[in-house]
Amino acid sequence: MFHNIVYTFCPTTSYTHYIISFKKGDCTKWIKNSKNNKEEIQLRHRCTQLSSEGKTVTEIHQELNRTRAWVYKWLERAESGGKEWYL
C-alpha cells in the first residue's frame, strides 16, 4: 500500500507529523499523531520534572524539542493540580 513513512516535528503546532508516500501517484498525506499518545504524555511529565530540577523554560524547550509555548502550557496545567492535567 505505501512505501515510505517520514516523521517530522512541526515547531509551530508542537505536533509530530508523518508523511505517507503511496506507490501509485503523488498522494502524500500529513496526519497528526494522537496528542495523548504515550510518548507525548512522557514528554509532558519530563517537562515538569525538568522544571522542578530548576531548569529554565528555554532549557526545557531546547532539550525536549518543543516550543516555549508548549512548555508554558504544560507547566501551567501541571500547576493547576487537575487529576489528569497531562491529557
N, C-alpha and C positions, 0 to 999 in steps of 0.2 A: 504494500500500500504506500508507504513513504520510505524514503531512503536517508533522510538526514534530519537530526534534531539539534538545534543550536540554542544553548541557554545564554541569556544576556540580561544584565541588570540595568534597569532604567532609573537613573538617579532622580528624575522628575517625579515619578509616581511611587518610587520605592518598591516596585514590583519586579520580580524576576519573570521575564517573558521567555517563551520558547518559540522558535520558528520551526515549522514542519514543512519541508520541501517535498512535494509529491513527484513521483517519477514521470507522470504524464502532464504536460502543460507547465505553466508558470505559476501554479497555485501555491502561494505562500501564506501562512496563517500565523497571526500573533495571538496568543492566548494567555491570559493572566493565570498564574498559578493561584491556588487557593490562598487567601490571606491568612487562613488558620491552619496551614499545614505544619507538621511537626518541626521542621527546620526554622520556620518563621517564628513560631512560639518560643523556641530555644533562643533565638536571637533577641527576642523581647526580654526574656529573663536575663540573658547575658548583659544586655543594656543596663538593667537595673543593678546587676552585680557590679559592673564596672563603675557605675556612679557611686555606689556605696563604698567602693575602694578608693574613691577620691578622684577618679578620672574626670576630666572636663568633657563638656558636650562635644567639643572639637575632637578630642582624642577618641571618644566613643564612636562618633560618626566615621572617622577615618579607619578605625580598627574593624568596625562591622560592615564597612562599605555601604552605609546608609546615609541619608541626608540629615542635616541638623534638625530639620522639622520633624523627621521620623523619630529622632532621639527625644526631642521635647515632648512629642505626642505620647510616647510610651512611658516616659518618666512621669508625666502628669497623670496618666491613667493608673500607674502603679501607686502613686501617692494618694490617689482618690480612695484607696482601700477597698475597692469593689472586689467581690468574691472571685470573679472571673475577669479581672482587669486586662489580662493578656489576650483576650479574644476579640 
